[in-house]
Amino acid sequence: MVHARDFWGYDSVKNCPRNIGFMPETRTVEQKVKDLRSFVCFENCPCKIVEIITPIDPAKRRFDRTKRQYVAIGIFTGKVFEATFSLSDTCDVPIVTLTDYELVDIYEKDSHVTLLDDKGNIRQDLKLPADLLSKVKSGLASGKDVFVSVVSAMGKEKIVASKTVKRKWQLKQV
């Protein structure tokens, strides 16, 4: 199974200091810019930080150590965001979780999937992205177990990865 640390780096909840308040209506926490490491919200869109740059001050021709420039990609949109902040500013950080589910079935008509979690609960509300469709179908056709990873942040969810595992058991016909 794909774990959150393998796919996304570090979980944003673990990067947050424990003394900050959680705002359930927005599903974000406030964090100082100097402590940002993995996730940030730009234009109310949860983003994964891909690059942190210390900009150069053109007047002094040196690094401006009071500012940081962030390049981030939207988790659900894929849109690239760039912004420069003062280190004393605060930003909203989305609470991002990555959950693994076993894939039970794919509906051919609209690519909706039936997923089973580790507690035995079934859900059928997610669509399989087109880039994962062929890999998942071939895994199911070969009789292997297929697991998908679902990222959720700010009330949205999306399937982001899949993994095929050889079955530990096989049903035998009598």
N, C-alpha and C positions, 0 to 999 in steps of 0.2 A: 504494500500500500504506500501511496505517496503521503508524506507527512508535511505539515506546514513549514517546518524548518528547511526541508529539502527543496520545496517549490518556491516559497516566497522569501526565504531568508529568515528574518526574525518576526515573530508575532508582535503586532503593535501594542497589545495589552502588556506584554512583558517589557517593552521599552518605556512605558509610562510610569512616572513616579506614582507611588501609591497615595499620595496626599491630594491628588487632583480629583475633582468631582466628575462623576459620570452623568451625562445628560441623555436620558432615555428617549426623549422626543426626537433628537437628532442622531443618536447612536454614534456620537463622537466624544472625544475628550480634548481639552485644551492642553497644549504643551508648548514650552519655550522653543523658539526656533533653533537655538544652539543644541537642543537635545533631539532634534528630528533625525531619524535614521532610516526608517523603512516605508512608512505610509504618511500621506498628508492629503488634505482636502483642498482642491482648487475649484472654484466656481461651483461649489456644492457637489463635486464629483470626487469619489474616492480614488486616489492615485498611488501607484507604487513608485517610490523615489529610485531613479536609476543613476543619477549623477549629482554630486554635491561639489560646487566650485566656490573657491574664494576669489572674488573678482579683483581686478587690478584697478587701482585709483589712477586715472589718467593724469591728474595734476602732479601727483607725487611719484608716479611710475613705480609703485610698490603695491604689494597685496593689501587690500583694504580688509583688515582683520575685524572690522565691526559689522561686516555684512557677509551673507552667504547667498549664493545663487543655487536654486534647485531645479533640476530637470526631472519631470515625472510623467508617467504614462497612466492614463485612466484605466482602471481595472476592468470596467465593463465596456468602455467605449473605444479604447486603444488610442485616444487622442493624446498628443504630446503637449505638456504644459511647461512653461518656464517662468520663474519668478525670482526676484531678489528681495531679501528681507534683512532688516537689521537684527542683530543677535538678541536684542532685548524684546523683540516682538513675540507674540504668541500666535499659534496656528491651531486650527481644528485638525485632529487626527482621527480617522475613522477606526472603529473597532472591527478588525477583519478576522474572520475565522475560516478555516479550511477543514471541511468534513469529508470523510471517505464513505462511499456507499457502494454496495454490490449492485451491479446492473442485472436486472431480471429479464427485461424485455424491451424491445424497440418497436414503436408503432411506425410502420413503413410510410403511412400517408403523410404525417407531419413531423416525424423525427422526435416525438415525445417519448420519454423513457419511463420505465417503472424501476424505481430504486428501492433497495432494502438497506436499512441501517443496522448497526450492530445490536440494537435492542429488538429487532424484528418488526419495526414500523415500516410501512410502505408509503411511498409518495410518488405521484405521477404528474407533477406540475412543472417539470423542467424539460427543455428542449436540448437535444444533443447538437453541438455546433457542427457545421459541415466539415470542418477540418479533422474532426475526430471520428466521423461517421464510418468511413471505410475501415479504419483500424479496429473499431469496436465490433463492427459486423463480422470481420474476419476472425476475431477472437472468439465470438459467440459461435460461429459456424464450425470452428475447430474443436469445440467442446471444452474450452477453457473458461475459467472464472474471470470476469471482467469487473474491475473496480474503477469508479470515477471519483474525482475530487471536485467538490463544489465549494466555491469561494462565496462568502456572503459578507456584505458590508452595507450599512445604511439602508436596510430593508430590501436590497436587491440580491439576487443569487444567480450564479452562472456556473456551468460545468467548464472546468479549465484544463483537466488532464485525465488521462485514462491509463490503466495498467492491466495487463493480461497476466494471469497466474495459472499455472498448471494445477488442475484439480487434485486434491489429496485423496479423493474417493471417486468411485465410479459406480453407477447403478448397473446391476447385471440383470439381464432378462432371464426369466425362468422358463 
